[in-house]
């Protein structure tokens, strides 16, 4: 690292214990492989219900937007034909 880098990032990578960091990483990886982080049944149920609610609200909003678009275009077409 040059002098500008040392002024912007005051850290010394030589002081990092890389072997200990790699050891911790491998231990966490082994734990993750043996015990996958699955959510509980209640959390999955809540997530599913929230997803259903989200898609319902989005669908109703889309129908409302289409209805508004239809009324505007039909009134515009009737205005042009009159």
Backbone as XML, in Angstrom:
<?xml version="1.0"?>
<chain id="A" units="angstrom">
  <residue number="1" name="UNK">
    <atom name="N" x="0.840" y="-1.178" z="0.000"/>
    <atom name="CA" x="0.000" y="0.000" z="0.000"/>
    <atom name="C" x="0.884" y="1.240" z="0.000"/>
  </residue>
  <residue number="2" name="UNK">
    <atom name="N" x="0.485" y="2.244" z="-0.763"/>
    <atom name="CA" x="1.268" y="3.479" z="-0.778"/>
    <atom name="C" x="0.790" y="4.414" z="0.331"/>
  </residue>
  <residue number="3" name="UNK">
    <atom name="N" x="1.378" y="5.593" z="0.401"/>
    <atom name="CA" x="1.078" y="6.531" z="1.482"/>
    <atom name="C" x="-0.368" y="7.034" z="1.439"/>
  </residue>
  <residue number="4" name="UNK">
    <atom name="N" x="-0.899" y="7.258" z="0.238"/>
    <atom name="CA" x="-2.281" y="7.744" z="0.112"/>
    <atom name="C" x="-3.255" y="6.693" z="0.631"/>
  </residue>
  <residue number="5" name="UNK">
    <atom name="N" x="-3.002" y="5.431" z="0.289"/>
    <atom name="CA" x="-3.871" y="4.355" z="0.773"/>
    <atom name="C" x="-3.821" y="4.249" z="2.291"/>
  </residue>
  <residue number="6" name="UNK">
    <atom name="N" x="-2.637" y="4.395" z="2.862"/>
    <atom name="CA" x="-2.515" y="4.300" z="4.317"/>
    <atom name="C" x="-3.229" y="5.452" z="5.019"/>
  </residue>
  <residue number="7" name="UNK">
    <atom name="N" x="-3.269" y="6.627" z="4.383"/>
    <atom name="CA" x="-3.992" y="7.746" z="4.989"/>
    <atom name="C" x="-5.503" y="7.531" z="4.910"/>
  </residue>
  <residue number="8" name="UNK">
    <atom name="N" x="-5.990" y="6.971" z="3.803"/>
    <atom name="CA" x="-7.431" y="6.755" z="3.651"/>
    <atom name="C" x="-7.915" y="5.537" z="4.428"/>
  </residue>
  <residue number="9" name="UNK">
    <atom name="N" x="-7.110" y="4.495" z="4.462"/>
    <atom name="CA" x="-7.483" y="3.246" z="5.133"/>
    <atom name="C" x="-6.407" y="2.896" z="6.153"/>
  </residue>
  <residue number="10" name="UNK">
    <atom name="N" x="-6.530" y="3.394" z="7.372"/>
    <atom name="CA" x="-5.477" y="3.157" z="8.367"/>
    <atom name="C" x="-5.579" y="1.753" z="8.972"/>
  </residue>
  <residue number="11" name="UNK">
    <atom name="N" x="-5.165" y="0.770" z="8.221"/>
    <atom name="CA" x="-5.154" y="-0.592" z="8.746"/>
    <atom name="C" x="-3.901" y="-1.289" z="8.232"/>
  </residue>
  <residue number="12" name="UNK">
    <atom name="N" x="-3.492" y="-2.289" z="8.966"/>
    <atom name="CA" x="-2.302" y="-3.038" z="8.591"/>
    <atom name="C" x="-2.715" y="-4.488" z="8.391"/>
  </residue>
  <residue number="13" name="UNK">
    <atom name="N" x="-2.689" y="-4.953" z="7.152"/>
    <atom name="CA" x="-3.086" y="-6.328" z="6.869"/>
    <atom name="C" x="-2.068" y="-7.335" z="7.374"/>
  </residue>
  <residue number="14" name="UNK">
    <atom name="N" x="-0.898" y="-6.864" z="7.721"/>
    <atom name="CA" x="0.105" y="-7.760" z="8.287"/>
    <atom name="C" x="-0.259" y="-8.214" z="9.689"/>
  </residue>
  <residue number="15" name="UNK">
    <atom name="N" x="-1.089" y="-7.427" z="10.378"/>
    <atom name="CA" x="-1.476" y="-7.788" z="11.742"/>
    <atom name="C" x="-2.661" y="-8.753" z="11.782"/>
  </residue>
  <residue number="16" name="UNK">
    <atom name="N" x="-3.242" y="-9.051" z="10.632"/>
    <atom name="CA" x="-4.385" y="-9.960" z="10.583"/>
    <atom name="C" x="-3.889" y="-11.397" z="10.692"/>
  </residue>
  <residue number="17" name="UNK">
    <atom name="N" x="-4.532" y="-12.163" z="11.561"/>
    <atom name="CA" x="-4.186" y="-13.578" z="11.705"/>
    <atom name="C" x="-5.019" y="-14.365" z="10.698"/>
  </residue>
  <residue number="18" name="UNK">
    <atom name="N" x="-4.457" y="-14.596" z="9.517"/>
    <atom name="CA" x="-5.184" y="-15.227" z="8.423"/>
    <atom name="C" x="-5.538" y="-16.674" z="8.735"/>
  </residue>
  <residue number="19" name="UNK">
    <atom name="N" x="-4.674" y="-17.381" z="9.426"/>
    <atom name="CA" x="-4.949" y="-18.788" z="9.740"/>
    <atom name="C" x="-6.149" y="-18.921" z="10.676"/>
  </residue>
  <residue number="20" name="UNK">
    <atom name="N" x="-6.228" y="-18.027" z="11.667"/>
    <atom name="CA" x="-7.366" y="-18.060" z="12.583"/>
    <atom name="C" x="-8.657" y="-17.684" z="11.853"/>
  </residue>
  <residue number="21" name="UNK">
    <atom name="N" x="-8.590" y="-16.713" z="10.937"/>
    <atom name="CA" x="-9.768" y="-16.317" z="10.167"/>
    <atom name="C" x="-10.259" y="-17.429" z="9.261"/>
  </residue>
  <residue number="22" name="UNK">
    <atom name="N" x="-9.329" y="-18.110" z="8.599"/>
    <atom name="CA" x="-9.707" y="-19.234" z="7.729"/>
    <atom name="C" x="-10.277" y="-20.374" z="8.557"/>
  </residue>
  <residue number="23" name="UNK">
    <atom name="N" x="-9.693" y="-20.606" z="9.733"/>
    <atom name="CA" x="-10.206" y="-21.669" z="10.603"/>
    <atom name="C" x="-11.637" y="-21.365" z="11.045"/>
  </residue>
  <residue number="24" name="UNK">
    <atom name="N" x="-11.913" y="-20.126" z="11.411"/>
    <atom name="CA" x="-13.275" y="-19.745" z="11.804"/>
    <atom name="C" x="-14.240" y="-19.876" z="10.629"/>
  </residue>
  <residue number="25" name="UNK">
    <atom name="N" x="-13.782" y="-19.484" z="9.444"/>
    <atom name="CA" x="-14.622" y="-19.596" z="8.259"/>
    <atom name="C" x="-14.972" y="-21.051" z="7.977"/>
  </residue>
  <residue number="26" name="UNK">
    <atom name="N" x="-13.986" y="-21.940" z="8.062"/>
    <atom name="CA" x="-14.242" y="-23.356" z="7.792"/>
    <atom name="C" x="-15.154" y="-23.974" z="8.847"/>
  </residue>
  <residue number="27" name="UNK">
    <atom name="N" x="-14.996" y="-23.573" z="10.103"/>
    <atom name="CA" x="-15.878" y="-24.093" z="11.155"/>
    <atom name="C" x="-17.319" y="-23.629" z="10.923"/>
  </residue>
  <residue number="28" name="UNK">
    <atom name="N" x="-17.492" y="-22.381" z="10.525"/>
    <atom name="CA" x="-18.840" y="-21.876" z="10.242"/>
    <atom name="C" x="-19.429" y="-22.576" z="9.025"/>
  </residue>
  <residue number="29" name="UNK">
    <atom name="N" x="-18.599" y="-22.860" z="8.030"/>
    <atom name="CA" x="-19.066" y="-23.564" z="6.841"/>
    <atom name="C" x="-19.501" y="-24.982" z="7.185"/>
  </residue>
  <residue number="30" name="UNK">
    <atom name="N" x="-18.738" y="-25.660" z="8.021"/>
    <atom name="CA" x="-19.124" y="-27.017" z="8.443"/>
    <atom name="C" x="-20.431" y="-27.000" z="9.225"/>
  </residue>
  <residue number="31" name="UNK">
    <atom name="N" x="-20.589" y="-26.016" z="10.111"/>
    <atom name="CA" x="-21.828" y="-25.916" z="10.880"/>
    <atom name="C" x="-23.010" y="-25.649" z="9.952"/>
  </residue>
  <residue number="32" name="UNK">
    <atom name="N" x="-22.817" y="-24.792" z="8.958"/>
    <atom name="CA" x="-23.884" y="-24.478" z="8.020"/>
    <atom name="C" x="-24.265" y="-25.696" z="7.194"/>
  </residue>
  <residue number="33" name="UNK">
    <atom name="N" x="-23.284" y="-26.524" z="6.830"/>
    <atom name="CA" x="-23.577" y="-27.729" z="6.059"/>
    <atom name="C" x="-24.328" y="-28.755" z="6.892"/>
  </residue>
  <residue number="34" name="UNK">
    <atom name="N" x="-24.001" y="-28.863" z="8.162"/>
    <atom name="CA" x="-24.650" y="-29.857" z="9.016"/>
    <atom name="C" x="-26.008" y="-29.399" z="9.522"/>
  </residue>
  <residue number="35" name="UNK">
    <atom name="N" x="-26.174" y="-28.111" z="9.743"/>
    <atom name="CA" x="-27.425" y="-27.574" z="10.274"/>
    <atom name="C" x="-27.903" y="-26.443" z="9.370"/>
  </residue>
  <residue number="36" name="UNK">
    <atom name="N" x="-28.633" y="-26.766" z="8.309"/>
    <atom name="CA" x="-29.088" y="-25.700" z="7.410"/>
    <atom name="C" x="-30.052" y="-24.754" z="8.122"/>
  </residue>
  <residue number="37" name="UNK">
    <atom name="N" x="-29.974" y="-23.476" z="7.815"/>
    <atom name="CA" x="-30.791" y="-22.479" z="8.524"/>
    <atom name="C" x="-32.213" y="-22.387" z="7.990"/>
  </residue>
  <residue number="38" name="UNK">
    <atom name="N" x="-33.002" y="-23.423" z="8.208"/>
    <atom name="CA" x="-34.388" y="-23.398" z="7.763"/>
    <atom name="C" x="-35.235" y="-22.640" z="8.769"/>
  </residue>
  <residue number="39" name="UNK">
    <atom name="N" x="-36.222" y="-21.953" z="8.260"/>
    <atom name="CA" x="-37.132" y="-21.210" z="9.124"/>
    <atom name="C" x="-38.118" y="-22.175" z="9.780"/>
  </residue>
  <residue number="40" name="UNK">
    <atom name="N" x="-38.701" y="-21.738" z="10.860"/>
    <atom name="CA" x="-39.676" y="-22.575" z="11.545"/>
    <atom name="C" x="-40.970" y="-22.631" z="10.736"/>
  </residue>
  <residue number="41" name="UNK">
    <atom name="N" x="-41.841" y="-23.541" z="11.111"/>
    <atom name="CA" x="-43.102" y="-23.717" z="10.396"/>
    <atom name="C" x="-43.963" y="-22.458" z="10.516"/>
  </residue>
  <residue number="42" name="UNK">
    <atom name="N" x="-43.952" y="-21.837" z="11.703"/>
    <atom name="CA" x="-44.746" y="-20.625" z="11.892"/>
    <atom name="C" x="-44.236" y="-19.489" z="11.005"/>
  </residue>
  <residue number="43" name="UNK">
    <atom name="N" x="-42.922" y="-19.375" z="10.877"/>
    <atom name="CA" x="-42.360" y="-18.316" z="10.035"/>
    <atom name="C" x="-42.680" y="-18.560" z="8.568"/>
  </residue>
  <residue number="44" name="UNK">
    <atom name="N" x="-42.641" y="-19.826" z="8.150"/>
    <atom name="CA" x="-42.991" y="-20.136" z="6.762"/>
    <atom name="C" x="-44.457" y="-19.823" z="6.488"/>
  </residue>
  <residue number="45" name="UNK">
    <atom name="N" x="-45.324" y="-20.144" z="7.439"/>
    <atom name="CA" x="-46.753" y="-19.875" z="7.283"/>
    <atom name="C" x="-47.012" y="-18.367" z="7.211"/>
  </residue>
  <residue number="46" name="UNK">
    <atom name="N" x="-46.345" y="-17.608" z="8.076"/>
    <atom name="CA" x="-46.509" y="-16.156" z="8.056"/>
    <atom name="C" x="-46.013" y="-15.576" z="6.734"/>
  </residue>
  <residue number="47" name="UNK">
    <atom name="N" x="-44.880" y="-16.075" z="6.252"/>
    <atom name="CA" x="-44.332" y="-15.596" z="4.984"/>
    <atom name="C" x="-45.287" y="-15.906" z="3.828"/>
  </residue>
  <residue number="48" name="UNK">
    <atom name="N" x="-45.872" y="-17.109" z="3.827"/>
    <atom name="CA" x="-46.820" y="-17.475" z="2.774"/>
    <atom name="C" x="-48.055" y="-16.587" z="2.818"/>
  </residue>
  <residue number="49" name="UNK">
    <atom name="N" x="-48.581" y="-16.335" z="4.016"/>
    <atom name="CA" x="-49.765" y="-15.482" z="4.143"/>
    <atom name="C" x="-49.474" y="-14.051" z="3.698"/>
  </residue>
  <residue number="50" name="UNK">
    <atom name="N" x="-48.289" y="-13.546" z="4.042"/>
    <atom name="CA" x="-47.926" y="-12.207" z="3.598"/>
    <atom name="C" x="-47.762" y="-12.150" z="2.084"/>
  </residue>
  <residue number="51" name="UNK">
    <atom name="N" x="-47.239" y="-13.214" z="1.487"/>
    <atom name="CA" x="-47.091" y="-13.251" z="0.036"/>
    <atom name="C" x="-48.457" y="-13.266" z="-0.640"/>
  </residue>
  <residue number="52" name="UNK">
    <atom name="N" x="-49.398" y="-14.042" z="-0.102"/>
    <atom name="CA" x="-50.753" y="-14.086" z="-0.656"/>
    <atom name="C" x="-51.407" y="-12.713" z="-0.542"/>
  </residue>
  <residue number="53" name="UNK">
    <atom name="N" x="-51.254" y="-12.071" z="0.602"/>
    <atom name="CA" x="-51.808" y="-10.731" z="0.791"/>
    <atom name="C" x="-51.187" y="-9.739" z="-0.187"/>
  </residue>
  <residue number="54" name="UNK">
    <atom name="N" x="-49.891" y="-9.829" z="-0.383"/>
    <atom name="CA" x="-49.194" y="-8.927" z="-1.308"/>
    <atom name="C" x="-49.723" y="-9.081" z="-2.728"/>
  </residue>
  <residue number="55" name="UNK">
    <atom name="N" x="-49.825" y="-10.323" z="-3.205"/>
    <atom name="CA" x="-50.307" y="-10.533" z="-4.567"/>
    <atom name="C" x="-51.781" y="-10.151" z="-4.714"/>
  </residue>
  <residue number="56" name="UNK">
    <atom name="N" x="-52.573" y="-10.319" z="-3.672"/>
    <atom name="CA" x="-53.975" y="-9.906" z="-3.718"/>
    <atom name="C" x="-54.085" y="-8.390" z="-3.842"/>
  </residue>
  <residue number="57" name="UNK">
    <atom name="N" x="-53.327" y="-7.679" z="-3.035"/>
    <atom name="CA" x="-53.351" y="-6.213" z="-3.098"/>
    <atom name="C" x="-52.845" y="-5.731" z="-4.449"/>
  </residue>
  <residue number="58" name="UNK">
    <atom name="N" x="-51.775" y="-6.344" z="-4.955"/>
    <atom name="CA" x="-51.260" y="-5.948" z="-6.281"/>
    <atom name="C" x="-52.289" y="-6.224" z="-7.375"/>
  </residue>
  <residue number="59" name="UNK">
    <atom name="N" x="-52.983" y="-7.344" z="-7.300"/>
    <atom name="CA" x="-54.005" y="-7.665" z="-8.292"/>
    <atom name="C" x="-55.167" y="-6.698" z="-8.245"/>
  </residue>
  <residue number="60" name="UNK">
    <atom name="N" x="-55.625" y="-6.357" z="-7.041"/>
    <atom name="CA" x="-56.713" y="-5.390" z="-6.911"/>
    <atom name="C" x="-56.295" y="-4.011" z="-7.414"/>
  </residue>
  <residue number="61" name="UNK">
    <atom name="N" x="-55.070" y="-3.631" z="-7.135"/>
    <atom name="CA" x="-54.571" y="-2.353" z="-7.644"/>
    <atom name="C" x="-54.508" y="-2.357" z="-9.167"/>
  </residue>
  <residue number="62" name="UNK">
    <atom name="N" x="-54.080" y="-3.463" z="-9.756"/>
    <atom name="CA" x="-54.018" y="-3.556" z="-11.219"/>
    <atom name="C" x="-55.419" y="-3.487" z="-11.818"/>
  </residue>
  <residue number="63" name="UNK">
    <atom name="N" x="-56.391" y="-4.171" z="-11.201"/>
    <atom name="CA" x="-57.766" y="-4.097" z="-11.692"/>
    <atom name="C" x="-58.319" y="-2.677" z="-11.589"/>
  </residue>
  <residue number="64" name="UNK">
    <atom name="N" x="-58.031" y="-2.005" z="-10.503"/>
    <atom name="CA" x="-58.478" y="-0.622" z="-10.338"/>
    <atom name="C" x="-57.839" y="0.280" z="-11.388"/>
  </residue>
  <residue number="65" name="UNK">
    <atom name="N" x="-56.545" y="0.092" z="-11.651"/>
    <atom name="CA" x="-55.862" y="0.899" z="-12.669"/>
    <atom name="C" x="-56.443" y="0.631" z="-14.050"/>
  </residue>
  <residue number="66" name="UNK">
    <atom name="N" x="-56.759" y="-0.630" z="-14.360"/>
    <atom name="CA" x="-57.378" y="-0.947" z="-15.646"/>
    <atom name="C" x="-58.770" y="-0.334" z="-15.756"/>
  </residue>
  <residue number="67" name="UNK">
    <atom name="N" x="-59.528" y="-0.335" z="-14.661"/>
    <atom name="CA" x="-60.857" y="0.278" z="-14.668"/>
    <atom name="C" x="-60.757" y="1.780" z="-14.933"/>
  </residue>
  <residue number="68" name="UNK">
    <atom name="N" x="-59.838" y="2.451" z="-14.282"/>
    <atom name="CA" x="-59.637" y="3.887" z="-14.509"/>
    <atom name="C" x="-59.227" y="4.137" z="-15.950"/>
  </residue>
  <residue number="69" name="UNK">
    <atom name="N" x="-58.312" y="3.331" z="-16.470"/>
    <atom name="CA" x="-57.876" y="3.476" z="-17.858"/>
    <atom name="C" x="-59.043" y="3.270" z="-18.815"/>
  </residue>
  <residue number="70" name="UNK">
    <atom name="N" x="-59.894" y="2.274" z="-18.530"/>
    <atom name="CA" x="-61.058" y="1.997" z="-19.379"/>
    <atom name="C" x="-62.032" y="3.168" z="-19.369"/>
  </residue>
  <residue number="71" name="UNK">
    <atom name="N" x="-62.311" y="3.720" z="-18.197"/>
    <atom name="CA" x="-63.265" y="4.831" z="-18.135"/>
    <atom name="C" x="-62.723" y="6.066" z="-18.840"/>
  </residue>
  <residue number="72" name="UNK">
    <atom name="N" x="-61.432" y="6.318" z="-18.707"/>
    <atom name="CA" x="-60.847" y="7.484" z="-19.384"/>
    <atom name="C" x="-60.879" y="7.299" z="-20.891"/>
  </residue>
  <residue number="73" name="UNK">
    <atom name="N" x="-60.478" y="6.120" z="-21.365"/>
    <atom name="CA" x="-60.456" y="5.901" z="-22.820"/>
    <atom name="C" x="-61.861" y="5.854" z="-23.398"/>
  </residue>
  <residue number="74" name="UNK">
    <atom name="N" x="-62.824" y="5.259" z="-22.678"/>
    <atom name="CA" x="-64.185" y="5.208" z="-23.219"/>
    <atom name="C" x="-64.804" y="6.602" z="-23.272"/>
  </residue>
  <residue number="75" name="UNK">
    <atom name="N" x="-64.539" y="7.430" z="-22.271"/>
    <atom name="CA" x="-65.069" y="8.796" z="-22.323"/>
    <atom name="C" x="-64.368" y="9.610" z="-23.404"/>
  </residue>
  <residue number="76" name="UNK">
    <atom name="N" x="-63.099" y="9.371" z="-23.629"/>
    <atom name="CA" x="-62.373" y="10.069" z="-24.693"/>
    <atom name="C" x="-62.882" y="9.647" z="-26.064"/>
  </residue>
  <residue number="77" name="UNK">
    <atom name="N" x="-63.155" y="8.356" z="-26.242"/>
    <atom name="CA" x="-63.670" y="7.869" z="-27.526"/>
    <atom name="C" x="-65.077" y="8.401" z="-27.771"/>
  </residue>
  <residue number="78" name="UNK">
    <atom name="N" x="-65.913" y="8.429" z="-26.732"/>
    <atom name="CA" x="-67.265" y="8.976" z="-26.907"/>
    <atom name="C" x="-67.209" y="10.481" z="-27.178"/>
  </residue>
  <residue number="79" name="UNK">
    <atom name="N" x="-66.220" y="11.169" z="-26.640"/>
    <atom name="CA" x="-66.048" y="12.594" z="-26.919"/>
    <atom name="C" x="-65.651" y="12.810" z="-28.374"/>
  </residue>
  <residue number="80" name="UNK">
    <atom name="N" x="-64.794" y="11.948" z="-28.911"/>
    <atom name="CA" x="-64.367" y="12.083" z="-30.302"/>
    <atom name="C" x="-65.482" y="11.726" z="-31.277"/>
  </residue>
  <residue number="81" name="UNK">
    <atom name="N" x="-66.314" y="10.755" z="-30.936"/>
    <atom name="CA" x="-67.368" y="10.322" z="-31.853"/>
    <atom name="C" x="-68.570" y="11.269" z="-31.841"/>
  </residue>
  <residue number="82" name="UNK">
    <atom name="N" x="-68.708" y="12.101" z="-30.831"/>
    <atom name="CA" x="-69.858" y="13.018" z="-30.755"/>
    <atom name="C" x="-69.678" y="14.262" z="-31.570"/>
  </residue>
</chain>
